[in-house]
Amino acid sequence: MTPTVRDLRPDARADLEGFARVRHAALPFFLVTPDSLAHDLNRMHPDAHYRPLVAVADGEVIGTAQVHLTHESSEPGQGHLNVYVHPGHTRRGAGTLLVRAGEEHLAAHGATRLFSWVLDEPGNRAFAEAHGYRAGRSAHFLRLDLVSGALPPLQDPPPGVELRPGSDFADDPRPLFELDAETTADEPSDVDHQFTDYEAWLEETWRHPLLSPELTTVALVDGRPAAFSAARTDGGTRYATVMTGTARAHRGRGLAKLAKNDSLHRARAAGYTEAFTGNDTGNGPMLAINKWFGYEICATEVRYVRALG
């Protein structure tokens, strides 16, 4: 049967489970659950015009698209369209239908430039280029075996530095918001991000169902957050660090490495068996740190871009 495309129904558990199943099959190194999808749909800022789509055939979700504007950017008109089709259901037209629907939605809300992550495989790259997208920078997914892998030994923090779990900031996470905003601004990206909306950060990041404040580690210098490694878990055995960074004034002291090592050790002690992370291919310092931890590259994505109009 020819696939059809429609909106994800947030109140339909089968839709959420189908979306998560497709994403896991296409990107097994990226954490997603039905609850995290529902959270994104219900909590993302209205200016993002977020619209998750599903491609359905014979009553089964076989393809997905995450479609939204980058509302945090100072440059208007930046849109994101990430399409993934279940590996067992490619070449049925689902991807093309999802791209078309996503582009129409973004164009209707003023998008002039679209970005899409595409797995670095010949078929996926050819598909993107056939739809008018052009390749840009790339990024790696990395995996670490927490069962048989040997983590670097824990180190005592230097004088004046203290390691604390993110959960210690439950009553007032604003210092972590400020640190996240500063480090994110310096991350390699095609679109600048300016985190200025604390309430939106609370809803979208701090209260995200996959975030583990208990396994997130914060390095404090003289009592103030200076570096951190933010952790997410899928409720099973998979753990991921989704952001590791250091405030500009404290870089070059190894604080991010100290925080990430602490978080990894605590994740392993808690029973997590796989650790995932991601790095821009040009981010040499962070790639070197992750190699030191024992991470290995398991896949690469390429950022594709298309101008509209």
Secondary structure, DSSP 8 states (H G I E B T S, - for coil): ---EEEE--TT-HHHHHHHHHHHHHH-TTS---HHHHHHHHHHS-GGG----EEEEETTEEEEEEEEEE-TT-SSS-EEEEEEEE-GGG-SSSHHHHHHHHHHHHHHHTT--EEEEEEESSHHHHHHHHHTT-EEEEEEEEEEEETTTS---------TTEEEEEGGGGTT--HHHHHHHHHHHHTS--SS------HHHHIIIIIT-TTB-TTT-EEEEETTEEEEEEEEEE-SSSEEEEEEEEE-GGGTTSSHHHHHHHHHHHHHHHTT--EEEEEEETT-HHHHHHHHHHT-EEEEEEEEEEEE--
